[in-house]
Amino acid sequence: MSNGQTPTTDGFAYTLTRTLDARAETVWRAWTTPEQYAGWAGAAAGSVEMDVRPGGAWKATMLTPDGGQFPLTGSYIEVTENRRLVIGMDVPGRAEPAAMALEIDPQADHRTQIVLQQSCDTAEERDMAEQGSTMLLDGLAAFLAARTNG
């Protein structure tokens, strides 16, 4: 696995790039299957619901390292199976959902590059979102490695 990080310079956006040792279809299922997502994203078992289609809703209750829980909700803005997923996340006090785009690009040797991008309203929001997304990608990489090697 290789890690890349290319912050964009316009506004408060970030881009994270990873190359994973898994096929694109496997990466897609990890992001779009409730049981798999809960297994790597830090969600409470049984709390993840996904209607993976444009306009479909999703929700999950995330667990914090200190034992806390917080609910997340949103919808799918764009869905191109095994290639692209744009996820809207509901943010309290914000009229429009925060959108996070995930590009899935098959590579040689059954590897997959993923590029995750998000634009935020403030530097603080961007820094928090980027930290959360980095943790997500770390969890995904570990989950996929365990499935491949286990």
Disulfide bonds with the S-S distance in Angstrom:
none
